[in-house]
Amino acid sequence: MSETFKLSPLDIREFSLSNGLRIILNPDNAIPVVSIAVYYNVGSRNERADRTGFAHLFEHMMFQGSENVPKAGHFQYIMKAGGTMNGTTSSERTNYYETLPADQLPLGLWLESDRMRSLAVTQENLDNQREAVKEEKRLRYDNQPYGQIFDLINEMIYKNFANSHSTIGSMDHLDAATVEDVQEFFRIYYAPNNAVLVLSGAFDPETARELVETYFGDIPSQPLPPDLDVTEPTEVAANYREWEDKLAPFPAFLIGWKIPPRRSAEFNALYLAGKILYDGDSSRLYQKLVKGDESVIQLFGFTDERRGPSSIFVGAIPKPEKDLSKIRETIMQEIHDLASHGPTAEEMEKIENQLINDSVRMRQSSMSRAQQIAEFALYDGDPKLVNTELETLLSIKAEQIRHAVGTFLNTDNRALLDVVPAGKG
């Protein structure tokens, strides 16, 4: 692919406070807004085997008030200031973020620092957020057709518990959790030396630096969290499982592969292979199965990017009376073809255009910039990778994609989850 396209580098300035909090500033005055992203180095991968769901529980707990902010006050302050905000949890991290009018930067920093310093971890807050998580699990997983298939396929792909268990976690574990358990989790993982703070948008760097010092400088650091082992054997944990879904109107299936960690050369090549196989209307599988054969109601493909071993899923919900095995054959045939002949010149050009388009769009949003910079800082220790990532991906050759697909996807080392409607097994 072409390596001639160059984006002008983002202005990245970094420093650390004496308590270990890492700060990255990305001043950009194009629009009078500022985005704040706080990334904590804790996800489901950090949970104990008898206390799953804690990382996600905390995403909820962090909006329950702190020393100077009442319960739900965080939302109200941000919305009244004309801003937006949220938080998410993954296997890799928990993040909190807001975008505000530029003159409201002190408000955002005050809110984030108050809960980092003095979250209200009370029995009442724990009880009501435990119930909120249970309700979310019922709505998003238990009472949705196909709602549990991605958690099930992860258990089939990964052998290491740190990688295989779900982010939503076990409700029994949450029920067994004490306030002391939760306070301890907060102390270990929500410390300034276990976090990255990114500001992107319209602000004066010197003023921002002073504000960060003022609000976060006196929060005490903590001993670093325990070391984490996310290593995996090459083999998937299980090759086949049939699962009865009481809510599924039609059968479905999901195929999963274990692949190398994010940003490795092989991962990058497989990420691009995913774009060729299943990303968008012009992808091979969409053209074959949705447009051509018209055999599926829904096709899905996804690259799950992790710091340790990562994964790729491809699956489909076939139309009634369509042959599942034939659809799977088509998927494996396209993978075999890509492993044998590699991408076409036209596909490489399409990927190049997609990557450039995605990068340009990312840079237009202060929040997208803040989140990408935070990931590179937290996962790789280098926020400036945001300026070279496009170049890295554009430098990947068709032969690298062909070889990676042959090694990691065109193989029997894969997990197949067959979903059958109730009573049809």
C-alpha positions as CSV (number, residue, x, y, z in Angstrom):
1,M,0.0,0.0,0.0
2,S,1.0,3.6,-0.4
3,E,3.1,5.2,2.3
4,T,3.1,8.6,0.7
5,F,0.0,10.0,2.4
6,K,0.9,11.9,5.5
7,L,-1.3,13.6,8.1
8,S,0.3,16.6,9.9
9,P,1.2,15.3,13.4
10,L,-1.1,16.1,16.4
11,D,0.5,18.4,19.0
12,I,1.2,16.0,21.9
13,R,2.7,17.3,25.2
14,E,3.1,15.0,28.2
15,F,4.1,15.3,31.8
16,S,3.5,13.4,35.1
17,L,2.5,14.6,38.6
18,S,4.5,13.6,41.6
19,N,1.7,11.1,42.5
20,G,2.3,9.2,39.2
21,L,-0.7,10.5,37.2
22,R,0.2,10.8,33.5
23,I,-1.2,13.7,31.6
24,I,-1.2,14.2,27.9
25,L,-2.2,17.6,26.4
26,N,-3.4,17.9,22.8
27,P,-4.2,21.6,22.2
28,D,-6.3,22.3,19.1
29,N,-8.3,25.5,18.8
30,A,-10.3,24.6,15.8
31,I,-13.6,24.4,17.8
32,P,-14.2,26.0,21.2
33,V,-14.7,22.7,23.0
34,V,-12.5,20.6,25.2
35,S,-12.6,16.8,25.8
36,I,-11.4,15.1,28.9
37,A,-10.6,11.4,28.9
38,V,-9.5,9.5,32.1
39,Y,-8.4,6.0,31.5
40,Y,-7.8,3.7,34.4
41,N,-5.6,0.6,33.9
42,V,-8.2,-1.8,35.1
43,G,-10.6,-4.0,33.1
44,S,-12.2,-7.4,33.5
45,R,-8.8,-9.0,33.0
46,N,-7.7,-7.7,36.4
47,E,-10.5,-9.4,38.3
48,R,-10.2,-12.3,40.8
49,A,-11.8,-15.6,39.8
50,D,-14.3,-15.2,42.8
51,R,-15.0,-11.4,42.2
52,T,-15.9,-11.0,38.5
53,G,-17.9,-7.9,37.4
54,F,-16.0,-5.5,39.6
55,A,-14.5,-3.4,36.8
56,H,-17.9,-2.9,35.3
57,L,-19.6,-2.3,38.7
58,F,-17.1,0.5,39.2
59,E,-18.1,2.2,35.9
60,H,-21.5,2.5,37.6
61,M,-20.2,3.4,41.1
62,M,-18.2,6.3,39.8
63,F,-21.4,8.3,39.1
64,Q,-22.7,7.8,42.6
65,G,-21.2,10.9,44.1
66,S,-18.0,11.9,46.0
67,E,-17.0,14.2,48.8
68,N,-18.1,17.4,47.1
69,V,-20.5,16.0,44.4
70,P,-23.9,14.6,45.2
71,K,-25.3,11.3,43.8
72,A,-26.0,11.8,40.0
73,G,-24.5,15.3,40.4
74,H,-21.8,14.5,37.8
75,F,-24.4,14.1,35.1
76,Q,-26.3,17.3,36.1
77,Y,-23.2,19.5,36.3
78,I,-22.0,18.4,32.8
79,M,-25.4,18.7,31.2
80,K,-26.1,22.1,32.7
81,A,-22.8,23.3,31.3
82,G,-23.8,22.1,27.8
83,G,-21.6,19.0,27.8
84,T,-21.8,15.3,27.1
85,M,-20.3,12.5,29.1
86,N,-20.1,8.7,29.7
87,G,-18.0,5.8,30.9
88,T,-17.3,2.3,29.5
89,T,-15.6,-0.9,30.6
90,S,-13.7,-3.5,28.5
91,S,-11.3,-6.3,29.3
92,E,-8.4,-3.8,29.0
93,R,-9.5,-0.6,30.8
94,T,-12.2,1.5,32.3
95,N,-12.7,5.0,30.9
96,Y,-14.6,8.1,31.8
97,Y,-15.0,11.1,29.4
98,E,-16.7,14.3,28.9
99,T,-16.8,17.0,26.2
100,L,-17.5,20.6,27.4
101,P,-17.5,24.2,26.1
102,A,-13.8,25.3,26.3
103,D,-14.4,27.6,29.3
104,Q,-15.8,24.7,31.4
105,L,-12.5,22.9,31.6
106,P,-12.1,23.6,35.3
107,L,-15.5,22.0,36.0
108,G,-14.6,18.8,34.2
109,L,-11.2,18.5,35.9
110,W,-12.8,19.2,39.3
111,L,-15.5,16.5,38.8
112,E,-12.9,13.9,37.7
113,S,-10.5,14.7,40.5
114,D,-13.2,14.6,43.2
115,R,-14.2,11.1,42.4
116,M,-10.6,9.9,42.0
117,R,-9.9,11.3,45.4
118,S,-13.1,10.6,47.4
119,L,-15.6,8.3,45.7
120,A,-18.6,7.5,48.0
121,V,-18.2,3.8,48.4
122,T,-21.1,3.2,50.8
123,Q,-23.4,0.2,51.4
124,E,-26.3,2.0,50.0
125,N,-24.5,2.9,46.7
126,L,-23.1,-0.6,46.4
127,D,-26.6,-2.1,46.9
128,N,-28.3,0.1,44.3
129,Q,-25.6,-0.2,41.7
130,R,-25.5,-3.9,42.1
131,E,-29.2,-3.9,41.2
132,A,-28.5,-1.6,38.3
133,V,-25.9,-4.0,36.9
134,K,-28.3,-6.9,37.3
135,E,-31.0,-5.0,35.4
136,E,-28.5,-4.2,32.6
137,K,-27.5,-7.9,32.4
138,R,-31.1,-8.9,32.1
139,L,-31.8,-6.3,29.4
140,R,-28.6,-6.6,27.3
141,Y,-27.7,-10.2,27.7
142,D,-30.2,-12.6,29.3
143,N,-33.4,-11.3,27.6
144,Q,-31.9,-10.5,24.2
145,P,-31.9,-13.1,21.4
146,Y,-28.2,-14.1,20.8
147,G,-27.3,-11.8,23.7
148,Q,-24.9,-14.2,25.3
149,I,-23.0,-15.5,22.2
150,F,-20.0,-13.2,22.4
151,D,-19.4,-14.2,26.1
152,L,-19.7,-17.9,25.2
153,I,-17.3,-17.7,22.2
154,N,-14.7,-15.9,24.4
155,E,-14.9,-18.9,26.8
156,M,-14.2,-21.2,23.8
157,I,-11.3,-19.1,22.4
158,Y,-9.4,-18.3,25.6
159,K,-8.1,-20.8,28.2
160,N,-6.7,-18.1,30.6
161,F,-9.4,-17.0,33.0
162,A,-8.2,-13.4,32.8
163,N,-9.1,-13.4,29.1
164,S,-12.1,-15.7,28.9
165,H,-14.6,-14.4,31.5
166,S,-17.2,-11.8,30.6
167,T,-17.0,-8.1,31.4
168,I,-20.5,-8.0,32.9
169,G,-19.3,-10.7,35.3
170,S,-21.1,-13.0,37.7
171,M,-24.2,-11.8,39.6
172,D,-23.4,-14.3,42.4
173,H,-20.0,-12.6,42.8
174,L,-21.5,-9.2,43.0
175,D,-24.0,-10.4,45.6
176,A,-21.2,-11.8,47.7
177,A,-19.2,-8.6,47.5
178,T,-18.8,-6.6,50.6
179,V,-18.3,-2.8,50.9
180,E,-14.7,-3.6,52.1
181,D,-14.1,-5.6,48.9
182,V,-15.3,-2.7,46.8
183,Q,-13.3,-0.1,48.8
184,E,-10.1,-2.2,48.3
185,F,-10.7,-2.5,44.6
186,F,-11.1,1.3,44.4
187,R,-7.9,1.9,46.4
188,I,-5.8,-0.5,44.3
189,Y,-7.0,0.4,40.8
190,Y,-8.4,3.9,40.9
191,A,-5.1,5.5,42.0
192,P,-3.6,8.4,40.1
193,N,-0.5,6.2,39.3
194,N,-2.8,3.7,37.6
195,A,-4.4,6.3,35.3
196,V,-3.9,8.5,32.3
197,L,-5.6,11.8,31.8
198,V,-5.9,13.3,28.3
199,L,-7.1,16.8,27.4
200,S,-7.8,17.5,23.7
201,G,-9.3,20.7,22.3
202,A,-9.3,24.4,22.9
203,F,-7.2,25.3,25.9
204,D,-4.0,27.1,26.9
205,P,-1.4,24.4,27.8
206,E,0.1,26.4,30.6
207,T,-3.3,27.1,32.2
208,A,-4.4,23.5,31.7
209,R,-1.2,22.3,33.4
210,E,-1.8,24.5,36.4
211,L,-5.4,23.4,36.7
212,V,-4.4,19.7,36.6
213,E,-1.8,20.3,39.3
214,T,-4.4,22.1,41.4
215,Y,-7.1,19.5,41.2
216,F,-5.1,16.2,41.0
217,G,-1.7,17.0,42.6
218,D,-2.6,16.1,46.2
219,I,-4.3,12.8,45.5
220,P,-2.1,10.1,47.1
221,S,-0.6,7.4,44.9
222,Q,-0.9,3.7,45.9
223,P,1.2,0.6,45.6
224,L,1.0,-0.7,42.0
225,P,-1.6,-3.4,41.3
226,P,-0.5,-7.0,41.3
227,D,1.2,-8.3,38.1
228,L,-1.1,-9.8,35.5
229,D,-0.5,-12.9,33.4
230,V,-2.6,-12.9,30.2
231,T,-0.5,-15.5,28.3
232,E,-2.4,-18.1,26.2
233,P,-1.5,-21.4,24.6
234,T,-1.8,-21.4,20.8
235,E,-4.8,-23.7,20.8
236,V,-8.4,-22.5,21.4
237,A,-10.0,-23.8,24.6
238,A,-12.9,-25.6,22.8
239,N,-13.5,-26.3,19.1
240,Y,-17.3,-26.9,19.2
241,R,-20.3,-26.1,21.3
242,E,-24.0,-26.2,20.6
243,W,-26.0,-23.8,22.7
244,E,-29.8,-23.6,23.0
245,D,-31.0,-20.0,23.0
246,K,-34.6,-19.8,24.3
247,L,-35.2,-16.4,22.8
248,A,-33.6,-16.9,19.3
249,P,-36.1,-17.0,16.5
250,F,-33.6,-18.6,14.1
251,P,-30.5,-20.7,14.4
252,A,-27.2,-18.8,14.1
253,F,-23.4,-19.5,14.5
254,L,-20.3,-17.8,15.5
255,I,-16.7,-18.8,14.6
256,G,-13.8,-17.4,16.7
257,W,-10.0,-17.5,16.2
258,K,-7.2,-16.6,18.7
259,I,-4.8,-14.1,17.1
260,P,-1.6,-12.2,18.3
261,P,-1.8,-9.1,20.5
262,R,-2.8,-5.6,19.2
263,R,-0.2,-3.6,17.3
264,S,1.9,-6.7,16.5
265,A,2.6,-7.0,12.7
266,E,0.4,-10.1,12.5
267,F,-2.5,-8.4,14.3
268,N,-2.3,-5.4,12.0
269,A,-2.3,-7.7,9.0
270,L,-5.4,-9.6,10.3
271,Y,-7.1,-6.4,11.2
272,L,-6.8,-5.4,7.5
273,A,-7.9,-8.9,6.5
274,G,-11.1,-8.3,8.6
275,K,-11.8,-5.2,6.5
276,I,-11.6,-7.3,3.3
277,L,-13.6,-10.2,4.7
278,Y,-16.5,-8.6,6.7
279,D,-16.2,-4.9,7.1
280,G,-18.9,-3.0,5.2
281,D,-21.1,-3.6,2.2
282,S,-18.2,-4.1,-0.3
283,S,-16.5,-6.8,1.8
284,R,-16.2,-10.3,0.4
285,L,-18.6,-12.0,2.8
286,Y,-21.3,-9.3,2.5
287,Q,-21.2,-9.4,-1.3
288,K,-21.3,-13.3,-1.2
289,L,-23.8,-14.0,1.5
290,V,-26.0,-10.9,1.9
291,K,-26.0,-9.6,-1.7
292,G,-25.2,-12.7,-3.8
293,D,-26.8,-15.7,-2.2
294,E,-29.2,-13.6,-0.1
295,S,-28.8,-16.4,2.5
296,V,-28.3,-14.5,5.7
297,I,-30.5,-12.1,7.7
298,Q,-27.4,-10.7,9.4
299,L,-23.7,-11.1,9.0
300,F,-21.2,-10.0,11.7
301,G,-17.5,-9.8,11.9
302,F,-15.4,-8.2,14.6
303,T,-11.7,-7.9,15.6
304,D,-11.4,-7.9,19.4
305,E,-8.2,-5.8,20.0
306,R,-6.4,-6.6,23.3
307,R,-3.0,-6.1,24.8
308,G,-2.6,-9.8,25.2
309,P,-3.8,-12.5,22.7
310,S,-6.7,-11.0,20.7
311,S,-9.5,-12.6,18.6
312,I,-11.5,-12.4,15.5
313,F,-15.2,-13.5,15.2
314,V,-17.3,-14.1,12.1
315,G,-20.9,-15.2,12.4
316,A,-24.3,-15.1,10.7
317,I,-28.0,-15.5,11.3
318,P,-29.2,-17.4,8.2
319,K,-32.6,-16.9,6.6
320,P,-35.1,-19.6,7.4
321,E,-34.5,-22.8,5.5
322,K,-31.0,-21.8,4.4
323,D,-28.3,-24.3,4.9
324,L,-26.0,-23.3,7.8
325,S,-23.2,-25.6,6.7
326,K,-23.1,-24.1,3.2
327,I,-22.9,-20.6,4.7
328,R,-20.0,-21.7,6.9
329,E,-18.4,-23.3,3.9
330,T,-18.6,-20.0,2.0
331,I,-16.9,-18.2,4.9
332,M,-14.1,-20.7,5.1
333,Q,-13.7,-20.8,1.3
334,E,-13.2,-17.0,1.3
335,I,-10.6,-17.3,4.1
336,H,-8.9,-20.1,2.2
337,D,-8.9,-18.0,-1.0
338,L,-7.4,-15.0,0.9
339,A,-4.7,-17.3,2.4
340,S,-3.9,-18.7,-1.0
341,H,-3.9,-15.6,-3.3
342,G,-3.9,-12.6,-0.9
343,P,-5.9,-9.4,-1.4
344,T,-6.4,-8.0,-4.9
345,A,-4.9,-4.7,-5.9
346,E,-8.4,-3.2,-5.8
347,E,-8.9,-4.4,-2.2
348,M,-5.6,-2.9,-1.1
349,E,-6.6,0.4,-2.6
350,K,-10.0,0.2,-0.9
351,I,-8.3,-0.5,2.5
352,E,-5.9,2.5,2.0
353,N,-8.8,4.8,1.3
354,Q,-10.7,3.5,4.3
355,L,-7.8,3.9,6.6
356,I,-7.1,7.5,5.5
357,N,-10.8,8.4,5.7
358,D,-11.0,6.9,9.3
359,S,-7.9,8.8,10.4
360,V,-9.1,12.1,9.0
361,R,-12.5,11.7,10.7
362,M,-11.0,10.7,14.0
363,R,-9.0,13.9,14.0
364,Q,-12.1,16.0,13.5
365,S,-13.4,15.1,16.9
366,S,-11.7,16.2,20.1
367,M,-13.2,13.2,21.9
368,S,-12.0,10.7,19.3
369,R,-8.5,12.2,19.5
370,A,-8.5,12.1,23.4
371,Q,-9.6,8.5,23.5
372,Q,-7.0,7.3,20.9
373,I,-4.2,9.2,22.6
374,A,-5.3,7.7,26.0
375,E,-5.2,4.2,24.6
376,F,-1.7,4.6,23.2
377,A,-0.5,6.2,26.4
378,L,-2.0,3.5,28.7
379,Y,-1.4,0.4,26.5
380,D,1.9,1.3,24.8
381,G,3.4,4.0,27.1
382,D,3.6,6.3,24.1
383,P,0.8,8.7,23.2
384,K,2.8,9.9,20.1
385,L,2.0,6.6,18.4
386,V,-1.3,8.4,17.4
387,N,0.9,10.2,14.8
388,T,2.4,7.1,13.2
389,E,-0.4,4.5,13.4
390,L,-1.8,5.3,10.0
391,E,1.7,5.1,8.4
392,T,2.2,1.7,10.2
393,L,-1.1,0.3,8.7
394,L,-0.5,1.8,5.3
395,S,2.9,0.1,5.1
396,I,1.4,-3.4,5.4
397,K,1.8,-5.4,2.1
398,A,-0.7,-7.8,0.5
399,E,1.7,-10.7,1.1
400,Q,1.7,-10.0,4.9
401,I,-2.1,-10.2,4.9
402,R,-2.0,-13.4,2.9
403,H,0.5,-15.0,5.2
404,A,-1.3,-13.9,8.4
405,V,-4.6,-15.3,7.2
406,G,-2.9,-18.5,6.2
407,T,-1.3,-18.9,9.7
408,F,-4.1,-17.8,12.0
409,L,-7.5,-18.1,10.2
410,N,-7.2,-20.8,7.5
411,T,-6.8,-23.4,10.2
412,D,-8.7,-25.9,12.3
413,N,-7.6,-24.1,15.4
414,R,-10.9,-22.3,15.8
415,A,-14.0,-22.3,17.9
416,L,-17.5,-22.9,16.5
417,L,-20.6,-22.0,18.5
418,D,-23.8,-23.3,17.0
419,V,-26.9,-21.4,18.4
420,V,-30.2,-23.4,18.2
421,P,-33.6,-22.0,19.0
422,A,-35.3,-23.7,22.0
423,G,-36.4,-27.3,21.2
424,K,-34.6,-27.4,17.9
425,G,-31.3,-29.0,19.1
